[in-house]
Amino acid sequence: MNPCVFIIFPLLLLRLETTTSNQVGGGDDNVVMKKCSDKERRALLDFKARLQDPDETLSTWRSEEEEDCCKWRGVTCNNQTDRVIKLSIISGGLEGEVSNSLLNLSYLTHLDLVDNSFHGIIPTFIGSMTRLRHLDLGLNHFNGTIPRFICSLTKLRYLNLRNNDLNGTIPRCIGSLTELRHLDLSGNSFYGTIPPEIGNLTNLQELSLGSVGRCRVENLHWLSHLSHLEVLDMDGISLAKQNHWVDVILSLRKLLFLSLDGCELSQVMYPYSSSFLNSSSSLYFLNLRNNNLTSSMYHWLFPLTSNSLHILSLSGNMLDGIPKYLGNLCSLETLYFDNNSAVVNLPDFLNNLSSGCTSLTLQELFAPRNRFIGTLSNETLSLKNLASLDMNSCNLGPHFPRWIQTLKNLSYLDIANNEISDTIPLGFWDMWPSKLTYLNLSSNNISGKTPDLSSNFGNNSIIDLSSNRFYGPITNVSSTVALLDLSRNKFYGGISFLCQIVHGFLLVLDLSHNLLSGQLPDCLWHFKELKILNLEHNKLSGTLPTSVGSLIKLEVLYLYKNNLSGELPLSLKNCKRLSFLNLEANKFSGNVPVWIGENLSRLYVLNLRSNSFFGTIPLQLCQLANLQILHLSLNNLHGPIPSCLDNLTNMVQEGSLATHNVHSYSIEWFYSVAGMYFVLPNKYVDHAMMEWKGYERELTSTLRLLKSIDLSSNNLTGQIPSEVTNLYGLHTLNLSKNGLLGEIPETIGQMKQLETLDLSRNNLSGEMPLSMSSLNFLDLLDVSYNSLSGRIPSSTQLQSIDPSRYYGNPGLYGPVIGESDEVWGWFYIGGGTGFATGFWISIGALLLNRRGRHAFFHFYDRCKDLVYVKVMVFFAHLQRVEHR
């Protein structure tokens, strides 16, 4: 869970009045729906016709003449003139360019297209819509520069262009829009100077310039003219040369929200002047994170803090503690102190916070990833209203921090990754009956029996006890849990407790890497919202229950390394959102179902490795255009390799999809400080044990980069279809240990991304294609134990392969395995020729040279006599020995 979500809360409150008037199809009290003119109806239909609308947001916009466009979703008409005055389509999923037909809505005052996928430049016709008072094009994909015609819309009160792809400089003429109350240019790629003419917008209440790109401020004094300003966001803009910037902020008496994230404040030599020492601000929210600030900053922070301050963020700095005056802020509810690089004394830190009235008001303390030292005694802390505590990765171990038990109002607790090697104290699980909505104790070394997880948790709760040493059977679990992660412990016994989770909130269930056994209970119809189901590395047995087909939103199913058996249930085809299916290392049997290819079109990983599937590879698998990992090895499959594999589009294309293995989900989480629910986004990243380059390793974020086919260790026959070589993006191809015959396809060299190619232990024949020399990324090649012949193609990659990867091919030769066959033939020819030549040269010399000839035969006679005498003496000696 990301606590940064809470930072936006004050901004949401401050914009409440604005956003409520911006809802799709909304209007105010003096506006009613009436029949619009034909001209405006046709304009809206033309606008719709040029867009893609996958979510059918504009389904009520119909072309029948009797249709009244004033009743269409997102359209508001004036109650007297019947003219369209407001078009508001928020988060509609629309994609395309904005049609200039909207120019025919000549009375439009309100155009809100925020959070869609519109693209192209900002339409020029908007410059002619002079009645506009509200223009919101934020959260789209508009590009180019801010057009100068924007400056002609002098009646604008609201202008939002945030989070687009705009670039160039911010036009100085924007200072002419003096009626503006709201200006948001954040999240773009501008450069140059922030125009001081913005200081002319004296009616401005909200100014958002955060993350605008490579922009700088020449002089900050223009800000002091914005006396009505309530919200100011300048994240990412360097203020390193802005002396006395604190004075400017203090001059804005109505300012409630100030965010200066990453503004290089530590480089300012004189942040304030003495004349403002006795001033104080009315700030409700103050964000100073990521500025490399040290504790010397606390002397100028003091005037920016007051009893109006509710939320303070000091994260990502170099602070070694907090001053005592922060403990006297009688309205402070939330403190962010995460990711500070200096060593912080934990007892002093907590005691300073609880020394004054802050102890009565502080509800949220987010201080993960700090270098805390010191041990806090077990006395009761006086932080009585504290509801959220995040001290993830703060070195709180090795003992369990028992002082946490004194915080009796907690609903959010995160003490993960703290090197705690201890047992849970008695009574810990009974501290917060029905209050906890978030508990994270993961990545410690906490031991103990299985806790009762049924009574302490509220609706949509999040429970993460992963990577510890909890043990025992799991018996009681909250029926309203949304995320349950008990992985990497020593839990054992059955999983019938799943039938207790009946309220349908469950989104993520991870019980992997335990000792769980027994069958999967047939009560999965409760889990209609479940997206992630991970049961790998257990001892589960039996068949998959039919109710698995009720998991209609399931995206990931991990059952790797269990003892599951039987055929896959037909109901599994209802899980049409599955993108990752890993059934490796079980005992599943039957034919590979044809409905996998027909119904599970989103699959990018299909891993059926090491099971007992039989029959042929169904041609329907070729319909899985998104597939990039297909592993069917170690089964009993027979027949040919399908020639249609080049229909696997994702393997044909080079590169990978950026977010292919990331699954987004949102949990509606109760925010106790605000007393309301928020939808919090989260992500789950796929992982899998994969054999890559000869080694088995666990891949996570890099999994999306791998494109692999493994059909090894089956009984496949026939030739390798040439169509396989059209998979240009493939990294790994393993066809080893089958009965394949024929030649290696000549076009295999066009698979230039191949890093691993294993064709060993088949019946392949013929020569290795010359095109293989162009496989420049090949790290592992194995063609051993076939019937290949001829010379190994020459290339740096092929010559660097281990010679054993060529063994078992008697007719194969080349420098990498020692020259053979043809080379030895030439050796014998050369040797014979040399012998014959040397012999006849010697004989010729004896025939032509008389003195030499006499000397040679005289030497020959002497040698012959000597050898004869020696031999006769040797045999006479042997006879004497025998007679003895």
Secondary structure by P-SEA (a helix, b strand, c coil): cccccccaaaaaaaaaaaaaaacccccccccccccccaaaaaaaaaaaaaccccccccccccccccccccccccbbbbcccccccbbbbcccccbbbbbccccccccccbbbbccccccccccccccccccccbbbbccccccccccccccccccccbbbbccccccccccccccccccccbbbbccccccccccccccccccccbbbbcccccccccccccccccccccbbbbcccccccccaaaaaaaacccccbbbbccccccccccccccccccccccccbbbbccccccccccccccccccccccbbbbcccccccccccccccccccbbbbccccccccaaaaaaaaacccccccccbbbbccccccccccccccccccccbbbbccccccccccccccccccccbbbbccccccccccccccccccccccbbbbccccccccccccccccccbbbbbbcccccccccccccccccbbbbcccccccccccccccccccccbbbbccccccccccccccccccccbbbbccccccccccccccccccccbbbbccccccccccccccccccccbbbbcccccccccccccccccccccbbbbccccccccccccccccccccbbbbcccccccccccccccccccccccccccccbbbbbbbccccccccccccccbbbbbbbcccccbbbbbccccccccccccccccccccccccccccccccbbbbccccccccccccccccccccbbbbcccccccccccccccccccccccccccccccccccccccccccccccccccccccccccccaaaaaaaaaaaaaaaaaaaaaaaaaaaacaaaaaaaaaaaaaaaaaaaaaaaaaaaaaaaaaac
